[in-house]
């Protein structure tokens, strides 16, 4: 957490709260979060105006006057906007103050999140270096290219989907949901995925992530949007965190295994090993 739907929900919220605001100063309370030169970061940010908000995979993009601020929320990152006084918050690590006295606060319990400031012309090469796959849309996520990539890998299909090279945005929660809907066993080798299974995974990846965006993401433990509201997609989860419960499709008890160090939920009947 957060995965693509949560990051997109945060993006949409911030778009309503901070566009057009001019940055007056920055308060960095945990410098290790800043992955570009800290002195340059502190020098360049004041005076920048937030023009638009964007997203690439799980990365949140702040398009400024002449820079791009790249934010990765990792496991627990979240943003809150305060129009005037900022309350004392234990896990507030970056505070972006605006000229109108408002403040955007980045909080992160685990301190895993990152912030990087780049020139706009370096953005494409930045994401190329990350080897990110296409966005999970009908326009960008090509089925034939997906099928060819699967045939080149012996990785378990779940692990492969998590590495962001086939398609961006899937994390542990939504991969479990996609593979349950597609009726594919999570540990099945990518190169043994059939055309029918690949088509189902492709279709369900787009469908699940679109639905999750519409539902404002999933709140499992601590995720909230920019307004402090919970997502509701967790109400529609069919397999994630359902170990020991009956599969809603066939009634078989949902199992949980460890795969690549990640807890993995599946139905042993709907998602047969063979």
C-alpha positions as CSV (number, residue, x, y, z in Angstrom):
1,X,0.0,0.0,0.0
2,X,-0.6,2.4,-1.6
3,X,-1.1,0.9,-5.0
4,X,-2.1,2.7,-8.2
5,X,-5.7,3.3,-7.2
6,X,-4.7,4.9,-4.0
7,X,-2.0,7.1,-5.6
8,X,-4.5,8.2,-8.3
9,X,-7.1,9.0,-5.6
10,X,-4.5,11.1,-3.8
11,X,-3.6,12.8,-7.0
12,X,-7.2,13.7,-7.7
13,X,-7.6,15.0,-4.2
14,X,-4.5,17.2,-4.3
15,X,-5.7,18.6,-7.7
16,X,-8.7,20.0,-5.9
17,X,-6.6,21.5,-3.0
18,X,-3.3,22.9,-4.1
19,X,-3.2,23.8,-7.8
20,X,-2.0,27.4,-8.4
21,X,-0.5,27.7,-5.0
22,X,3.0,29.3,-4.7
23,X,5.6,27.7,-2.4
24,X,7.1,30.0,0.1
25,X,9.4,27.6,2.0
26,X,10.0,23.9,2.8
27,X,10.5,22.3,6.2
28,X,12.4,19.0,5.9
29,X,12.4,17.0,9.1
30,X,13.7,13.8,7.7
31,X,16.4,14.6,5.1
32,X,16.9,11.0,4.0
33,X,13.5,11.2,2.2
34,X,15.0,13.6,-0.3
35,X,16.8,11.6,-3.0
36,X,18.2,14.5,-5.0
37,X,20.7,17.0,-3.6
38,X,19.2,18.4,-0.4
39,X,20.7,21.9,-0.7
40,X,19.5,22.2,-4.3
41,X,16.1,20.9,-3.3
42,X,15.8,23.6,-0.6
43,X,17.0,26.3,-2.9
44,X,14.8,25.4,-5.9
45,X,11.4,24.7,-4.3
46,X,10.6,28.2,-2.9
47,X,8.9,30.3,-5.6
48,X,7.6,27.3,-7.6
49,X,3.9,27.3,-8.4
50,X,2.0,24.0,-8.5
51,X,0.7,23.9,-12.1
52,X,-0.8,20.4,-12.4
53,X,-0.8,17.0,-10.7
54,X,0.2,13.8,-12.5
55,X,0.9,10.1,-11.9
56,X,3.0,7.4,-13.5
57,X,2.4,4.0,-12.0
58,X,2.7,4.4,-8.3
59,X,4.6,7.7,-8.6
60,X,2.9,10.9,-7.8
61,X,4.0,13.9,-9.9
62,X,3.8,17.6,-8.9
63,X,4.4,19.7,-12.1
64,X,5.8,23.0,-10.9
65,X,6.8,26.2,-12.7
66,X,10.0,24.7,-14.1
67,X,10.6,21.5,-12.2
68,X,8.8,18.2,-11.5
69,X,8.5,16.9,-7.9
70,X,8.4,13.1,-7.9
71,X,6.8,11.5,-4.8
72,X,6.7,7.8,-4.0
73,X,4.5,7.0,-1.1
74,X,5.9,3.5,-0.5
75,X,4.1,1.6,2.3
76,X,2.5,4.3,4.6
77,X,3.0,7.7,2.9
78,X,0.1,10.2,2.8
79,X,-0.5,13.9,2.2
80,X,-2.7,16.3,4.2
81,X,-3.4,19.9,3.3
82,X,-4.0,22.5,6.1
83,X,-5.4,25.9,5.0
84,X,-4.0,27.7,8.0
85,X,-2.6,26.3,11.3
86,X,-0.8,23.0,11.1
87,X,-1.4,20.7,14.1
88,X,1.6,18.9,15.7
89,X,1.9,15.5,14.0
90,X,4.5,12.9,15.1
91,X,5.0,11.5,11.6
92,X,5.1,14.8,9.6
93,X,8.4,14.7,7.8
94,X,8.1,17.2,5.0
95,X,6.0,20.4,5.2
96,X,5.5,22.5,2.0
97,X,4.4,26.0,3.0
98,X,2.5,28.2,0.6
99,X,2.3,32.0,0.3
100,X,-1.4,32.0,1.2
101,X,-0.5,30.4,4.6
102,X,-1.7,26.9,3.6
103,X,0.6,23.9,4.2
104,X,0.9,20.6,2.5
105,X,2.2,17.9,4.9
106,X,3.8,14.6,4.0
107,X,3.4,12.0,6.7
108,X,5.0,8.6,6.7
109,X,5.1,6.3,9.7
110,X,7.8,4.0,8.3
111,X,9.8,6.8,6.6
112,X,10.1,4.7,3.4
113,X,8.7,7.4,1.1
114,X,10.9,9.4,-1.3
115,X,10.9,12.9,-2.9
116,X,13.0,13.9,-5.9
117,X,13.2,17.1,-7.8
118,X,13.9,16.9,-11.6
119,X,14.0,19.1,-14.6
120,X,11.0,18.2,-16.8
121,X,13.2,17.1,-19.7
122,X,14.7,14.4,-17.5
123,X,11.4,12.8,-16.6
124,X,11.2,10.3,-19.5
125,X,14.7,9.0,-18.9
126,X,14.0,8.8,-15.2
127,X,11.1,6.4,-15.8
128,X,13.0,4.5,-18.5
129,X,15.6,3.8,-15.9
130,X,12.9,2.3,-13.6
131,X,11.9,-0.1,-16.4
132,X,8.2,0.7,-15.9
133,X,5.7,-1.1,-18.0
134,X,2.6,0.5,-19.6
135,X,-0.3,2.1,-17.7
136,X,-3.2,-0.4,-17.1
137,X,-5.5,1.0,-19.8
138,X,-6.9,-0.3,-23.0
139,X,-4.9,2.3,-24.9
140,X,-1.5,1.6,-23.3
141,X,-1.6,-2.0,-22.1
142,X,-1.2,-4.1,-25.3
143,X,-2.3,-7.7,-25.0
144,X,0.1,-9.1,-27.6
145,X,3.1,-7.4,-26.0
146,X,2.0,-8.7,-22.6
147,X,1.7,-12.3,-24.0
148,X,5.2,-12.1,-25.5
149,X,6.7,-10.8,-22.2
150,X,5.2,-13.6,-20.3
151,X,6.8,-16.3,-22.5
152,X,10.2,-14.9,-21.8
153,X,10.1,-15.3,-18.0
154,X,10.0,-18.3,-15.6
155,X,8.9,-16.0,-12.7
156,X,5.7,-17.0,-10.9
157,X,2.9,-14.9,-12.5
158,X,2.2,-13.0,-9.2
159,X,5.9,-12.1,-8.7
160,X,6.1,-11.0,-12.4
161,X,3.0,-8.8,-12.1
162,X,4.4,-7.2,-9.0
163,X,7.7,-6.1,-10.5
164,X,6.0,-3.3,-12.6
165,X,7.6,-4.3,-15.9
166,X,4.6,-6.0,-17.4
167,X,2.2,-3.3,-16.3
168,X,2.4,-0.6,-13.7
169,X,0.3,-0.1,-10.5
170,X,-0.4,-3.6,-9.2
171,X,0.7,-4.4,-5.6
172,X,0.0,-7.3,-3.3
173,X,-3.7,-6.6,-2.8
174,X,-4.8,-6.1,-6.4
175,X,-2.6,-8.9,-7.9
176,X,-4.4,-11.3,-5.6
177,X,-7.8,-9.9,-6.7
178,X,-6.8,-9.9,-10.4
179,X,-5.6,-13.5,-10.4
180,X,-8.7,-14.7,-8.5
181,X,-10.9,-13.1,-11.1
182,X,-8.8,-14.5,-13.9
183,X,-8.8,-18.0,-12.2
184,X,-5.0,-18.3,-12.4
185,X,-2.8,-19.9,-9.7
186,X,-0.4,-17.2,-8.3
187,X,2.7,-19.5,-8.4
188,X,2.2,-20.6,-12.0
189,X,5.2,-19.8,-14.1
190,X,4.7,-16.9,-16.5
191,X,5.9,-18.8,-19.5
192,X,3.3,-21.5,-19.0
193,X,0.4,-19.0,-18.9
194,X,-2.0,-19.8,-21.8
195,X,-3.4,-17.3,-24.2
196,X,-6.8,-17.6,-22.5
197,X,-5.3,-17.0,-19.1
198,X,-3.2,-14.0,-20.4
199,X,-6.3,-12.5,-21.9
200,X,-8.1,-12.9,-18.6
201,X,-5.3,-11.4,-16.6
202,X,-5.0,-8.5,-19.0
203,X,-8.8,-7.8,-18.9
204,X,-9.0,-8.1,-15.1
205,X,-6.0,-5.9,-14.4
206,X,-7.7,-3.1,-16.3
207,X,-11.1,-3.8,-14.7
208,X,-9.9,-4.2,-11.1
209,X,-7.8,-1.1,-11.1
210,X,-10.5,1.0,-12.8
211,X,-13.0,-0.2,-10.2
212,X,-10.6,0.5,-7.3
213,X,-10.0,4.0,-8.6
214,X,-13.8,4.6,-8.7
215,X,-14.1,3.3,-5.1
216,X,-11.3,5.6,-3.9
217,X,-8.8,2.8,-3.3
218,X,-8.7,0.2,-0.5
219,X,-8.2,1.1,3.2
220,X,-6.8,-2.0,4.9
221,X,-4.8,-0.4,7.7
222,X,-3.9,3.3,7.4
223,X,-4.5,4.6,3.9
224,X,-6.6,7.7,3.5
225,X,-7.0,10.2,0.6
226,X,-5.9,13.8,0.6
227,X,-9.1,14.7,2.5
228,X,-8.5,12.1,5.3
229,X,-11.2,9.8,3.9
230,X,-11.0,6.0,3.7
231,X,-11.3,4.1,0.4
232,X,-14.1,1.6,0.0
233,X,-12.7,-1.0,-2.5
234,X,-11.9,-3.3,0.4
235,X,-15.7,-4.0,0.6
236,X,-15.4,-5.7,-2.8
237,X,-12.3,-7.8,-2.2
238,X,-13.0,-11.4,-3.0
239,X,-9.8,-13.1,-1.9
240,X,-7.3,-10.7,-0.3
241,X,-7.2,-11.2,3.5
242,X,-9.9,-13.8,3.2
243,X,-7.9,-16.8,4.3
244,X,-10.1,-19.3,6.1
245,X,-13.3,-17.9,4.6
246,X,-15.4,-19.5,1.8
247,X,-14.7,-18.4,-1.8
248,X,-17.7,-16.3,-2.9
249,X,-17.6,-18.1,-6.3
250,X,-17.3,-21.8,-5.4
251,X,-17.5,-22.1,-1.6
252,X,-14.0,-23.6,-1.2
253,X,-12.0,-22.2,1.7
254,X,-9.5,-19.5,0.7
255,X,-5.9,-20.3,1.4
256,X,-2.9,-18.1,2.1
257,X,0.7,-19.0,1.1
258,X,4.0,-17.1,1.0
259,X,5.2,-16.3,-2.5
260,X,8.3,-14.3,-3.0
261,X,8.1,-13.1,0.6
262,X,4.5,-11.8,0.1
263,X,1.4,-13.2,1.7
264,X,-0.7,-14.6,-1.2
265,X,-4.4,-15.4,-1.1
266,X,-6.1,-17.8,-3.6
267,X,-8.9,-20.3,-4.0
268,X,-7.5,-23.8,-4.5
269,X,-10.5,-24.8,-6.6
270,X,-11.0,-21.7,-8.8
271,X,-7.2,-21.3,-9.2
272,X,-5.9,-24.8,-9.6
273,X,-2.2,-25.5,-9.5
274,X,-2.2,-27.6,-12.7
